[in-house]
Amino acid sequence: MENRVRELRGECSWSQADLAERLDVSRQTINAIETGKYDPSLPLAFKIARLFGLPIEAIFEPGKTE
């Protein structure tokens, strides 16, 4: 799954640790989401979307199939 978490976090001038604290997850979880190594659970995806004030679809989209 592709996502804009790193981009959105940068727009807010937040570190991975800052975002992790706001979402009550570890910094490693944020890193794994941003690098595409981990797809967040649906509740976490909703929490991320609410934090940035965007619909989930504006942050996450299925990876491209070839």
Distance bins in CASP14 RR format, pairs under 12 A and 6 or more apart:
PFRMAT RR
TARGET T0000
AUTHOR 0000-0000-0000
RMODE 2
METHOD distances of the structure
MODEL  1
1 32 0 0 0 0 0 1 0 0 0 0 0
1 33 0 0 0 0 1 0 0 0 0 0 0
1 34 0 0 0 0 0 1 0 0 0 0 0
1 35 0 0 0 0 0 1 0 0 0 0 0
1 36 1 0 0 1 0 0 0 0 0 0 0
1 37 0 0 0 0 0 1 0 0 0 0 0
1 38 0 0 0 0 1 0 0 0 0 0 0
1 39 1 0 1 0 0 0 0 0 0 0 0
1 40 0 0 0 0 1 0 0 0 0 0 0
1 42 0 0 0 0 0 1 0 0 0 0 0
1 45 0 0 0 0 1 0 0 0 0 0 0
1 56 0 0 0 0 0 1 0 0 0 0 0
1 57 0 0 0 0 0 1 0 0 0 0 0
1 59 0 0 0 0 0 1 0 0 0 0 0
1 60 1 0 1 0 0 0 0 0 0 0 0
1 61 1 0 0 1 0 0 0 0 0 0 0
1 62 1 0 1 0 0 0 0 0 0 0 0
1 63 1 0 1 0 0 0 0 0 0 0 0
1 64 0 0 0 0 0 1 0 0 0 0 0
1 65 0 0 0 0 0 1 0 0 0 0 0
2 33 0 0 0 0 0 1 0 0 0 0 0
2 34 0 0 0 0 0 1 0 0 0 0 0
2 35 0 0 0 0 0 1 0 0 0 0 0
2 36 1 0 0 1 0 0 0 0 0 0 0
2 39 0 0 0 0 0 1 0 0 0 0 0
2 57 0 0 0 0 0 1 0 0 0 0 0
2 59 0 0 0 0 1 0 0 0 0 0 0
2 60 1 0 0 1 0 0 0 0 0 0 0
2 61 1 0 1 0 0 0 0 0 0 0 0
2 62 1 0 0 1 0 0 0 0 0 0 0
2 63 1 0 1 0 0 0 0 0 0 0 0
2 64 1 0 0 1 0 0 0 0 0 0 0
2 65 0 0 0 0 0 1 0 0 0 0 0
3 9 0 0 0 0 0 1 0 0 0 0 0
3 30 0 0 0 0 0 1 0 0 0 0 0
3 32 0 0 0 0 0 1 0 0 0 0 0
3 33 1 0 0 1 0 0 0 0 0 0 0
3 34 1 0 0 1 0 0 0 0 0 0 0
3 35 0 0 0 0 1 0 0 0 0 0 0
3 36 1 0 0 1 0 0 0 0 0 0 0
3 37 0 0 0 0 0 1 0 0 0 0 0
3 38 0 0 0 0 0 1 0 0 0 0 0
3 39 0 0 0 0 1 0 0 0 0 0 0
3 40 0 0 0 0 1 0 0 0 0 0 0
3 44 0 0 0 0 0 1 0 0 0 0 0
3 45 0 0 0 0 1 0 0 0 0 0 0
3 48 0 0 0 0 1 0 0 0 0 0 0
3 49 0 0 0 0 0 1 0 0 0 0 0
3 52 0 0 0 0 0 1 0 0 0 0 0
3 54 0 0 0 0 0 1 0 0 0 0 0
3 56 0 0 0 0 1 0 0 0 0 0 0
3 57 0 0 0 0 0 1 0 0 0 0 0
3 58 0 0 0 0 0 1 0 0 0 0 0
3 59 1 0 1 0 0 0 0 0 0 0 0
3 60 1 0 1 0 0 0 0 0 0 0 0
3 61 1 0 0 1 0 0 0 0 0 0 0
3 62 0 0 0 0 0 1 0 0 0 0 0
3 63 0 0 0 0 1 0 0 0 0 0 0
4 10 0 0 0 0 0 1 0 0 0 0 0
4 11 0 0 0 0 1 0 0 0 0 0 0
4 33 0 0 0 0 0 1 0 0 0 0 0
4 34 0 0 0 0 1 0 0 0 0 0 0
4 36 0 0 0 0 0 1 0 0 0 0 0
4 48 0 0 0 0 1 0 0 0 0 0 0
4 49 0 0 0 0 0 1 0 0 0 0 0
4 52 0 0 0 0 1 0 0 0 0 0 0
4 54 0 0 0 0 1 0 0 0 0 0 0
4 55 0 0 0 0 0 1 0 0 0 0 0
4 56 0 0 0 0 0 1 0 0 0 0 0
4 57 0 0 0 0 0 1 0 0 0 0 0
4 58 1 0 0 1 0 0 0 0 0 0 0
4 59 1 0 1 0 0 0 0 0 0 0 0
4 60 1 0 0 1 0 0 0 0 0 0 0
4 61 0 0 0 0 1 0 0 0 0 0 0
5 11 0 0 0 0 0 1 0 0 0 0 0
5 12 0 0 0 0 0 1 0 0 0 0 0
5 14 0 0 0 0 0 1 0 0 0 0 0
5 16 0 0 0 0 1 0 0 0 0 0 0
5 19 1 0 0 1 0 0 0 0 0 0 0
5 20 0 0 0 0 0 1 0 0 0 0 0
5 23 0 0 0 0 0 1 0 0 0 0 0
5 25 0 0 0 0 0 1 0 0 0 0 0
5 29 0 0 0 0 0 1 0 0 0 0 0
5 30 1 0 0 1 0 0 0 0 0 0 0
5 31 0 0 0 0 0 1 0 0 0 0 0
5 32 0 0 0 0 0 1 0 0 0 0 0
5 33 1 0 1 0 0 0 0 0 0 0 0
5 34 1 0 1 0 0 0 0 0 0 0 0
5 35 0 0 0 0 1 0 0 0 0 0 0
5 36 0 0 0 0 1 0 0 0 0 0 0
5 38 0 0 0 0 0 1 0 0 0 0 0
5 39 0 0 0 0 0 1 0 0 0 0 0
5 40 0 0 0 0 1 0 0 0 0 0 0
5 44 0 0 0 0 0 1 0 0 0 0 0
5 45 0 0 0 0 1 0 0 0 0 0 0
5 47 0 0 0 0 0 1 0 0 0 0 0
5 48 1 0 0 1 0 0 0 0 0 0 0
5 49 0 0 0 0 0 1 0 0 0 0 0
5 51 0 0 0 0 0 1 0 0 0 0 0
5 52 0 0 0 0 1 0 0 0 0 0 0
5 54 0 0 0 0 0 1 0 0 0 0 0
5 56 0 0 0 0 0 1 0 0 0 0 0
5 58 0 0 0 0 0 1 0 0 0 0 0
5 59 1 0 0 1 0 0 0 0 0 0 0
5 60 0 0 0 0 1 0 0 0 0 0 0
6 12 0 0 0 0 0 1 0 0 0 0 0
6 14 0 0 0 0 0 1 0 0 0 0 0
6 15 0 0 0 0 0 1 0 0 0 0 0
6 16 0 0 0 0 1 0 0 0 0 0 0
6 19 0 0 0 0 1 0 0 0 0 0 0
6 30 0 0 0 0 1 0 0 0 0 0 0
6 31 0 0 0 0 1 0 0 0 0 0 0
6 32 0 0 0 0 0 1 0 0 0 0 0
6 33 0 0 0 0 1 0 0 0 0 0 0
6 34 1 0 1 0 0 0 0 0 0 0 0
6 35 0 0 0 0 1 0 0 0 0 0 0
6 36 0 0 0 0 1 0 0 0 0 0 0
6 48 0 0 0 0 0 1 0 0 0 0 0
6 52 0 0 0 0 0 1 0 0 0 0 0
6 59 0 0 0 0 0 1 0 0 0 0 0
7 14 0 0 0 0 0 1 0 0 0 0 0
7 34 0 0 0 0 1 0 0 0 0 0 0
7 52 0 0 0 0 0 1 0 0 0 0 0
7 54 0 0 0 0 0 1 0 0 0 0 0
7 58 0 0 0 0 0 1 0 0 0 0 0
7 59 0 0 0 0 1 0 0 0 0 0 0
8 14 0 0 0 0 1 0 0 0 0 0 0
8 19 0 0 0 0 1 0 0 0 0 0 0
8 22 0 0 0 0 0 1 0 0 0 0 0
8 30 0 0 0 0 0 1 0 0 0 0 0
8 33 0 0 0 0 0 1 0 0 0 0 0
8 34 0 0 0 0 0 1 0 0 0 0 0
8 48 0 0 0 0 1 0 0 0 0 0 0
8 49 0 0 0 0 1 0 0 0 0 0 0
8 51 0 0 0 0 1 0 0 0 0 0 0
8 52 1 0 1 0 0 0 0 0 0 0 0
8 53 0 0 0 0 1 0 0 0 0 0 0
8 54 1 0 0 1 0 0 0 0 0 0 0
8 58 0 0 0 0 1 0 0 0 0 0 0
8 59 1 0 0 1 0 0 0 0 0 0 0
8 60 0 0 0 0 0 1 0 0 0 0 0
9 15 0 0 0 0 1 0 0 0 0 0 0
9 16 1 0 0 1 0 0 0 0 0 0 0
9 17 0 0 0 0 0 1 0 0 0 0 0
9 18 1 0 0 1 0 0 0 0 0 0 0
9 19 1 0 1 0 0 0 0 0 0 0 0
9 20 0 0 0 0 0 1 0 0 0 0 0
9 22 0 0 0 0 1 0 0 0 0 0 0
9 23 0 0 0 0 0 1 0 0 0 0 0
9 27 0 0 0 0 0 1 0 0 0 0 0
9 30 1 0 0 1 0 0 0 0 0 0 0
9 31 0 0 0 0 0 1 0 0 0 0 0
9 33 0 0 0 0 0 1 0 0 0 0 0
9 34 1 0 0 1 0 0 0 0 0 0 0
9 48 0 0 0 0 1 0 0 0 0 0 0
9 51 0 0 0 0 1 0 0 0 0 0 0
9 52 0 0 0 0 1 0 0 0 0 0 0
9 59 0 0 0 0 0 1 0 0 0 0 0
10 16 0 0 0 0 0 1 0 0 0 0 0
10 18 0 0 0 0 1 0 0 0 0 0 0
10 19 0 0 0 0 1 0 0 0 0 0 0
10 30 0 0 0 0 0 1 0 0 0 0 0
10 34 0 0 0 0 0 1 0 0 0 0 0
10 52 0 0 0 0 0 1 0 0 0 0 0
11 19 0 0 0 0 0 1 0 0 0 0 0
11 52 0 0 0 0 1 0 0 0 0 0 0
11 53 0 0 0 0 0 1 0 0 0 0 0
11 54 0 0 0 0 0 1 0 0 0 0 0
12 18 0 0 0 0 1 0 0 0 0 0 0
12 19 0 0 0 0 1 0 0 0 0 0 0
12 22 0 0 0 0 1 0 0 0 0 0 0
12 51 0 0 0 0 1 0 0 0 0 0 0
12 52 1 0 0 1 0 0 0 0 0 0 0
12 53 0 0 0 0 0 1 0 0 0 0 0
13 19 0 0 0 0 0 1 0 0 0 0 0
14 20 0 0 0 0 1 0 0 0 0 0 0
14 21 0 0 0 0 1 0 0 0 0 0 0
14 22 1 0 0 1 0 0 0 0 0 0 0
14 23 0 0 0 0 0 1 0 0 0 0 0
14 27 0 0 0 0 0 1 0 0 0 0 0
14 30 0 0 0 0 1 0 0 0 0 0 0
14 34 0 0 0 0 0 1 0 0 0 0 0
14 51 0 0 0 0 1 0 0 0 0 0 0
14 52 0 0 0 0 0 1 0 0 0 0 0
15 21 0 0 0 0 1 0 0 0 0 0 0
15 22 0 0 0 0 0 1 0 0 0 0 0
15 27 0 0 0 0 1 0 0 0 0 0 0
15 30 0 0 0 0 1 0 0 0 0 0 0
15 31 0 0 0 0 0 1 0 0 0 0 0
15 34 0 0 0 0 0 1 0 0 0 0 0
16 22 0 0 0 0 0 1 0 0 0 0 0
16 23 0 0 0 0 0 1 0 0 0 0 0
16 25 0 0 0 0 0 1 0 0 0 0 0
16 26 0 0 0 0 1 0 0 0 0 0 0
16 27 1 0 1 0 0 0 0 0 0 0 0
16 28 0 0 0 0 1 0 0 0 0 0 0
16 29 0 0 0 0 1 0 0 0 0 0 0
16 30 1 0 1 0 0 0 0 0 0 0 0
16 31 1 0 1 0 0 0 0 0 0 0 0
16 32 0 0 0 0 0 1 0 0 0 0 0
16 33 0 0 0 0 1 0 0 0 0 0 0
16 34 1 0 0 1 0 0 0 0 0 0 0
16 35 0 0 0 0 0 1 0 0 0 0 0
17 23 0 0 0 0 0 1 0 0 0 0 0
17 25 0 0 0 0 0 1 0 0 0 0 0
17 26 0 0 0 0 1 0 0 0 0 0 0
17 27 1 0 1 0 0 0 0 0 0 0 0
17 28 0 0 0 0 0 1 0 0 0 0 0
17 29 0 0 0 0 0 1 0 0 0 0 0
17 30 0 0 0 0 1 0 0 0 0 0 0
17 31 0 0 0 0 0 1 0 0 0 0 0
18 25 0 0 0 0 0 1 0 0 0 0 0
18 27 0 0 0 0 1 0 0 0 0 0 0
18 30 0 0 0 0 1 0 0 0 0 0 0
18 51 0 0 0 0 0 1 0 0 0 0 0
19 25 0 0 0 0 1 0 0 0 0 0 0
19 26 0 0 0 0 0 1 0 0 0 0 0
19 27 0 0 0 0 1 0 0 0 0 0 0
19 29 0 0 0 0 1 0 0 0 0 0 0
19 30 1 0 1 0 0 0 0 0 0 0 0
19 31 0 0 0 0 0 1 0 0 0 0 0
19 33 0 0 0 0 1 0 0 0 0 0 0
19 34 0 0 0 0 1 0 0 0 0 0 0
19 40 0 0 0 0 0 1 0 0 0 0 0
19 44 0 0 0 0 0 1 0 0 0 0 0
19 47 0 0 0 0 0 1 0 0 0 0 0
19 48 0 0 0 0 1 0 0 0 0 0 0
19 51 0 0 0 0 1 0 0 0 0 0 0
19 52 0 0 0 0 1 0 0 0 0 0 0
20 26 1 0 1 0 0 0 0 0 0 0 0
20 27 1 0 1 0 0 0 0 0 0 0 0
20 28 0 0 0 0 1 0 0 0 0 0 0
20 29 1 0 0 1 0 0 0 0 0 0 0
20 30 1 0 1 0 0 0 0 0 0 0 0
20 31 0 0 0 0 1 0 0 0 0 0 0
20 32 0 0 0 0 0 1 0 0 0 0 0
20 33 0 0 0 0 1 0 0 0 0 0 0
20 34 0 0 0 0 0 1 0 0 0 0 0
20 44 0 0 0 0 0 1 0 0 0 0 0
20 47 0 0 0 0 0 1 0 0 0 0 0
20 48 0 0 0 0 0 1 0 0 0 0 0
20 51 0 0 0 0 0 1 0 0 0 0 0
21 27 0 0 0 0 1 0 0 0 0 0 0
21 29 0 0 0 0 0 1 0 0 0 0 0
21 30 0 0 0 0 1 0 0 0 0 0 0
21 51 0 0 0 0 0 1 0 0 0 0 0
22 30 0 0 0 0 1 0 0 0 0 0 0
22 44 0 0 0 0 0 1 0 0 0 0 0
22 47 0 0 0 0 1 0 0 0 0 0 0
22 48 0 0 0 0 1 0 0 0 0 0 0
22 50 0 0 0 0 0 1 0 0 0 0 0
22 51 1 0 1 0 0 0 0 0 0 0 0
22 52 0 0 0 0 0 1 0 0 0 0 0
23 29 0 0 0 0 1 0 0 0 0 0 0
23 30 1 0 0 1 0 0 0 0 0 0 0
23 33 0 0 0 0 1 0 0 0 0 0 0
23 40 0 0 0 0 1 0 0 0 0 0 0
23 41 0 0 0 0 0 1 0 0 0 0 0
23 43 0 0 0 0 0 1 0 0 0 0 0
23 44 1 0 0 1 0 0 0 0 0 0 0
23 45 0 0 0 0 0 1 0 0 0 0 0
23 46 0 0 0 0 0 1 0 0 0 0 0
23 47 1 0 1 0 0 0 0 0 0 0 0
23 48 1 0 0 1 0 0 0 0 0 0 0
23 49 0 0 0 0 0 1 0 0 0 0 0
23 50 0 0 0 0 1 0 0 0 0 0 0
23 51 1 0 0 1 0 0 0 0 0 0 0
23 52 0 0 0 0 0 1 0 0 0 0 0
24 30 0 0 0 0 0 1 0 0 0 0 0
24 43 0 0 0 0 0 1 0 0 0 0 0
24 44 0 0 0 0 1 0 0 0 0 0 0
24 47 0 0 0 0 1 0 0 0 0 0 0
24 48 0 0 0 0 0 1 0 0 0 0 0
24 51 0 0 0 0 0 1 0 0 0 0 0
25 31 0 0 0 0 0 1 0 0 0 0 0
25 32 0 0 0 0 1 0 0 0 0 0 0
25 33 0 0 0 0 1 0 0 0 0 0 0
25 38 0 0 0 0 0 1 0 0 0 0 0
25 40 0 0 0 0 1 0 0 0 0 0 0
25 41 0 0 0 0 0 1 0 0 0 0 0
25 43 0 0 0 0 0 1 0 0 0 0 0
25 44 1 0 0 1 0 0 0 0 0 0 0
25 45 0 0 0 0 0 1 0 0 0 0 0
25 47 0 0 0 0 1 0 0 0 0 0 0
25 48 0 0 0 0 1 0 0 0 0 0 0
25 51 0 0 0 0 0 1 0 0 0 0 0
26 32 0 0 0 0 1 0 0 0 0 0 0
26 33 0 0 0 0 0 1 0 0 0 0 0
26 38 0 0 0 0 0 1 0 0 0 0 0
26 44 0 0 0 0 0 1 0 0 0 0 0
27 33 0 0 0 0 0 1 0 0 0 0 0
27 34 0 0 0 0 0 1 0 0 0 0 0
28 34 0 0 0 0 0 1 0 0 0 0 0
28 35 0 0 0 0 0 1 0 0 0 0 0
28 37 0 0 0 0 1 0 0 0 0 0 0
28 38 0 0 0 0 1 0 0 0 0 0 0
29 35 0 0 0 0 0 1 0 0 0 0 0
29 36 0 0 0 0 0 1 0 0 0 0 0
29 37 0 0 0 0 0 1 0 0 0 0 0
29 38 1 0 0 1 0 0 0 0 0 0 0
29 39 0 0 0 0 0 1 0 0 0 0 0
29 40 1 0 0 1 0 0 0 0 0 0 0
29 41 0 0 0 0 0 1 0 0 0 0 0
29 44 0 0 0 0 1 0 0 0 0 0 0
29 47 0 0 0 0 0 1 0 0 0 0 0
29 48 0 0 0 0 0 1 0 0 0 0 0
30 36 0 0 0 0 0 1 0 0 0 0 0
30 37 0 0 0 0 0 1 0 0 0 0 0
30 38 0 0 0 0 1 0 0 0 0 0 0
30 40 0 0 0 0 1 0 0 0 0 0 0
30 44 0 0 0 0 0 1 0 0 0 0 0
30 48 0 0 0 0 1 0 0 0 0 0 0
30 51 0 0 0 0 0 1 0 0 0 0 0
31 37 0 0 0 0 1 0 0 0 0 0 0
31 38 0 0 0 0 1 0 0 0 0 0 0
32 38 1 1 0 0 0 0 0 0 0 0 0
32 39 0 0 0 0 1 0 0 0 0 0 0
32 40 0 0 0 0 1 0 0 0 0 0 0
32 44 0 0 0 0 0 1 0 0 0 0 0
33 39 1 0 0 1 0 0 0 0 0 0 0
33 40 1 0 1 0 0 0 0 0 0 0 0
33 41 0 0 0 0 0 1 0 0 0 0 0
33 44 0 0 0 0 1 0 0 0 0 0 0
33 45 0 0 0 0 1 0 0 0 0 0 0
33 47 0 0 0 0 0 1 0 0 0 0 0
33 48 0 0 0 0 1 0 0 0 0 0 0
33 59 0 0 0 0 0 1 0 0 0 0 0
33 60 0 0 0 0 1 0 0 0 0 0 0
34 40 0 0 0 0 0 1 0 0 0 0 0
34 48 0 0 0 0 0 1 0 0 0 0 0
34 59 0 0 0 0 0 1 0 0 0 0 0
34 60 0 0 0 0 0 1 0 0 0 0 0
36 60 0 0 0 0 0 1 0 0 0 0 0
36 63 0 0 0 0 1 0 0 0 0 0 0
38 44 0 0 0 0 1 0 0 0 0 0 0
38 45 0 0 0 0 0 1 0 0 0 0 0
39 45 0 0 0 0 1 0 0 0 0 0 0
39 48 0 0 0 0 0 1 0 0 0 0 0
39 59 0 0 0 0 0 1 0 0 0 0 0
39 60 0 0 0 0 1 0 0 0 0 0 0
39 61 0 0 0 0 0 1 0 0 0 0 0
39 62 0 0 0 0 0 1 0 0 0 0 0
39 63 0 0 0 0 0 1 0 0 0 0 0
40 46 0 0 0 0 1 0 0 0 0 0 0
40 47 0 0 0 0 1 0 0 0 0 0 0
40 48 1 0 0 1 0 0 0 0 0 0 0
40 49 0 0 0 0 0 1 0 0 0 0 0
40 51 0 0 0 0 0 1 0 0 0 0 0
40 56 0 0 0 0 1 0 0 0 0 0 0
40 59 0 0 0 0 1 0 0 0 0 0 0
40 60 1 0 0 1 0 0 0 0 0 0 0
41 47 0 0 0 0 1 0 0 0 0 0 0
41 48 0 0 0 0 0 1 0 0 0 0 0
41 60 0 0 0 0 0 1 0 0 0 0 0
42 48 0 0 0 0 0 1 0 0 0 0 0
42 49 0 0 0 0 0 1 0 0 0 0 0
42 56 0 0 0 0 1 0 0 0 0 0 0
42 60 0 0 0 0 0 1 0 0 0 0 0
43 49 0 0 0 0 0 1 0 0 0 0 0
43 50 0 0 0 0 0 1 0 0 0 0 0
43 56 0 0 0 0 0 1 0 0 0 0 0
44 50 0 0 0 0 0 1 0 0 0 0 0
44 51 0 0 0 0 0 1 0 0 0 0 0
44 56 0 0 0 0 0 1 0 0 0 0 0
44 59 0 0 0 0 0 1 0 0 0 0 0
44 60 0 0 0 0 0 1 0 0 0 0 0
45 51 0 0 0 0 0 1 0 0 0 0 0
45 52 0 0 0 0 0 1 0 0 0 0 0
45 54 0 0 0 0 0 1 0 0 0 0 0
45 55 0 0 0 0 0 1 0 0 0 0 0
45 56 1 0 1 0 0 0 0 0 0 0 0
45 57 0 0 0 0 0 1 0 0 0 0 0
45 58 0 0 0 0 0 1 0 0 0 0 0
45 59 1 0 0 1 0 0 0 0 0 0 0
45 60 1 0 0 1 0 0 0 0 0 0 0
45 61 0 0 0 0 0 1 0 0 0 0 0
46 52 0 0 0 0 0 1 0 0 0 0 0
46 53 0 0 0 0 0 1 0 0 0 0 0
46 54 0 0 0 0 0 1 0 0 0 0 0
46 55 0 0 0 0 1 0 0 0 0 0 0
46 56 1 0 0 1 0 0 0 0 0 0 0
46 57 0 0 0 0 0 1 0 0 0 0 0
46 59 0 0 0 0 0 1 0 0 0 0 0
46 60 0 0 0 0 0 1 0 0 0 0 0
47 53 0 0 0 0 0 1 0 0 0 0 0
47 56 0 0 0 0 0 1 0 0 0 0 0
47 59 0 0 0 0 0 1 0 0 0 0 0
48 54 0 0 0 0 1 0 0 0 0 0 0
48 55 0 0 0 0 0 1 0 0 0 0 0
48 56 0 0 0 0 1 0 0 0 0 0 0
48 58 0 0 0 0 0 1 0 0 0 0 0
48 59 1 0 0 1 0 0 0 0 0 0 0
48 60 0 0 0 0 1 0 0 0 0 0 0
49 55 1 0 0 1 0 0 0 0 0 0 0
49 56 1 0 1 0 0 0 0 0 0 0 0
49 57 0 0 0 0 1 0 0 0 0 0 0
49 58 1 0 0 1 0 0 0 0 0 0 0
49 59 1 0 1 0 0 0 0 0 0 0 0
49 60 0 0 0 0 1 0 0 0 0 0 0
50 56 0 0 0 0 1 0 0 0 0 0 0
50 59 0 0 0 0 0 1 0 0 0 0 0
51 59 0 0 0 0 1 0 0 0 0 0 0
52 58 0 0 0 0 1 0 0 0 0 0 0
52 59 1 0 0 1 0 0 0 0 0 0 0
52 60 0 0 0 0 0 1 0 0 0 0 0
53 59 0 0 0 0 1 0 0 0 0 0 0
54 60 0 0 0 0 0 1 0 0 0 0 0
55 61 0 0 0 0 0 1 0 0 0 0 0
56 62 0 0 0 0 0 1 0 0 0 0 0
END
